[in-house]
């Protein structure tokens, strides 16, 4: 009876671990652009959106191998548990 709960818990934890670096990059870049906007008083939406998109895209490109290896490891563990 604990197997489905463990499976869901493992899936959520894997999703959080895979998504966390990109989300952290988005938060840091968002804070830096917010400080820059406050200092320059430029309140354009593109000024905050474009750097976050570029930074998140670069983070995904840099971390793609690690992310895929984590997901493949989870899938292998998942299929190994199937009788």
C-alpha positions, 0 to 999 in steps of 0.5 A: 500500500505504500508503493504508490505513495512512495512513487508519487513522493519520488516523482515530486521530489525529482520534479523539484530537483530538476526544476529548482536550478532554473527557478533559482536562476529566474529568481536571481535575474528577476531580483537583479533586474528589479533593482536595476529598474528601481535604480533607473526608474525604467518600468518597461515589462520587456526589461524584466522579461527578456533577461529572465527568458535569456537566463532561463534558456541558457540555464536549461542549455547548460543543465540539460545533460544533468536534468536528463540524467536525473529523469532517466535515473528516475525512469529506470528506478520506476521501471525496475520496480514493475514486476 
